[in-house]
Amino acid sequence: MSIVSRLLTPPGEPVESLRIVPMRRRHVRSILAIEERLYPKPWTAGVFNSEIDLVRRGERHYVVGMLGSELVAYGGLMFAAGEAHVTNIAVAPELQRRGYARRLLLRLVNVAVDRGSTALTLEVRVSNTAAQAMYRQFGFAPAGVRQRYYENTEDALVMWAHDIDSPEYRARLDTIAKGAP
Ligand SMILES: CC(C)(COP(=O)(O)OP(=O)(O)OC[C@H]1O[C@@H](n2cnc3c(N)ncnc32)[C@H](O)[C@@H]1OP(=O)(O)O)[C@@H](O)C(=O)NCCC(=O)NCCS
């Protein structure tokens, strides 16, 4: 499918199935092109490369979402003491609202469960109600605020999802998976 066909597909409709693969150093250039459009203080190539290095040590897990040969989404986890921390998740602006972030997060959460994590956590800008709505679908609830966490200006909402190893949480993931493109 061409980029034009993708852009002509209305938001809300999946254009094609996302292929999710492990993040590699060769992906970083494409990731930065998206990162720089999304964030006032984007991660640098050095940050992504060192995160990818930590995957080999079992301390991180990073994936990218591909449409054909085009990298359109990415996200990752940090593991610590029974918990998995969602470090980032992002979708190219013109391809948002098609369920791709939900697909990526579903994959990351399943990895966390498989790795024995019992809880998930993350920080999100208090103004980022779009991301917060997605996290709520995955059972994340607000647990506190880190003041001036971003650029020493905006507060972060700290969210947690507990008991991700329970049958109830598995049922939630199965429901999300049925609706995911
Ligand atoms: C947050 C983000 C990753 C969502 O990506 P996406 O592919 O558009 O999300 P999806 O289409 O998979 O939507 C999943 C859910 O997120 C919520 N959501 C996503 N975009 C939304 C928006 N603009 N407004 C309200 N809710 C939104 C909805 O609950 C949606 O479920 P629904 O379609 O059933 O209503 C994307 O907006 C993004 O890259 N933002 C910039 C980076 C960022 O803020 N990342 C999060 C850092 S903590």
The ligand as a MOL file (V3000), in Angstrom:
LIG
                    3D

  0  0  0     0  0            999 V3000
M  V30 BEGIN CTAB
M  V30 COUNTS 48 50 0 0 0
M  V30 BEGIN ATOM
M  V30 1 C -0.3690 8.4440 22.5470 0
M  V30 2 C -0.1600 7.8230 21.1800 0
M  V30 3 C 1.0410 6.8760 21.2650 0
M  V30 4 C -1.4120 7.0590 20.7640 0
M  V30 5 O -1.1510 6.4490 19.5000 0
M  V30 6 P -2.3350 6.0250 18.5040 0
M  V30 7 O -1.7870 5.0180 17.5670 0
M  V30 8 O -2.9570 7.2350 17.9490 0
M  V30 9 O -3.3550 5.3340 19.5270 0
M  V30 10 P -4.4780 4.2670 19.1310 0
M  V30 11 O -5.0880 4.6160 17.8250 0
M  V30 12 O -3.8940 2.9120 19.2910 0
M  V30 13 O -5.5650 4.5440 20.2570 0
M  V30 14 C -5.5920 3.8160 21.4610 0
M  V30 15 C -6.4470 4.5710 22.4440 0
M  V30 16 O -5.7390 5.7510 22.8640 0
M  V30 17 C -6.6800 6.8140 23.1000 0
M  V30 18 N -6.3810 7.8960 22.1640 0
M  V30 19 C -5.4230 7.9030 21.2080 0
M  V30 20 N -5.3850 9.1030 20.6100 0
M  V30 21 C -6.3290 9.8590 21.1900 0
M  V30 22 C -6.7680 11.1910 21.0080 0
M  V30 23 N -6.2090 11.9990 20.0920 0
M  V30 24 N -7.7550 11.6510 21.8080 0
M  V30 25 C -8.3230 10.8700 22.7330 0
M  V30 26 N -7.9620 9.5720 22.9560 0
M  V30 27 C -6.9740 9.0970 22.1910 0
M  V30 28 C -8.0420 6.2440 22.8490 0
M  V30 29 O -8.5110 5.7300 24.1050 0
M  V30 30 C -7.7420 5.1060 21.8920 0
M  V30 31 O -8.7230 4.1130 21.9440 0
M  V30 32 P -10.0400 4.2250 21.0000 0
M  V30 33 O -9.5420 4.3830 19.6060 0
M  V30 34 O -10.7210 2.9290 21.2610 0
M  V30 35 O -10.7750 5.4290 21.4660 0
M  V30 36 C 0.0950 8.9160 20.0940 0
M  V30 37 O -0.8900 9.9030 20.2390 0
M  V30 38 C 1.4740 9.5340 20.1700 0
M  V30 39 O 2.4300 9.0400 19.5540 0
M  V30 40 N 1.5590 10.6620 20.9070 0
M  V30 41 C 2.8460 11.3540 21.0460 0
M  V30 42 C 3.7940 10.5520 21.8870 0
M  V30 43 C 3.2200 10.3250 23.2610 0
M  V30 44 O 2.6370 11.2060 23.8740 0
M  V30 45 N 3.4280 9.0850 23.7880 0
M  V30 46 C 3.0240 8.7360 25.1210 0
M  V30 47 C 4.0940 9.1030 26.0620 0
M  V30 48 S 3.6540 8.6980 27.7590 0
M  V30 END ATOM
M  V30 BEGIN BOND
M  V30 1 1 1 2
M  V30 2 1 2 3
M  V30 3 1 2 4
M  V30 4 1 2 36
M  V30 5 1 4 5
M  V30 6 1 5 6
M  V30 7 2 6 7
M  V30 8 1 6 8
M  V30 9 1 6 9
M  V30 10 1 9 10
M  V30 11 2 10 11
M  V30 12 1 10 12
M  V30 13 1 10 13
M  V30 14 1 13 14
M  V30 15 1 14 15
M  V30 16 1 15 16
M  V30 17 1 15 30
M  V30 18 1 16 17
M  V30 19 1 17 18
M  V30 20 1 17 28
M  V30 21 1 18 19
M  V30 22 1 18 27
M  V30 23 2 19 20
M  V30 24 1 20 21
M  V30 25 1 21 22
M  V30 26 2 21 27
M  V30 27 1 22 23
M  V30 28 2 22 24
M  V30 29 1 24 25
M  V30 30 2 25 26
M  V30 31 1 26 27
M  V30 32 1 28 29
M  V30 33 1 28 30
M  V30 34 1 30 31
M  V30 35 1 31 32
M  V30 36 2 32 33
M  V30 37 1 32 34
M  V30 38 1 32 35
M  V30 39 1 36 37
M  V30 40 1 36 38
M  V30 41 2 38 39
M  V30 42 1 38 40
M  V30 43 1 40 41
M  V30 44 1 41 42
M  V30 45 1 42 43
M  V30 46 2 43 44
M  V30 47 1 43 45
M  V30 48 1 45 46
M  V30 49 1 46 47
M  V30 50 1 47 48
M  V30 END BOND
M  V30 END CTAB
M  END
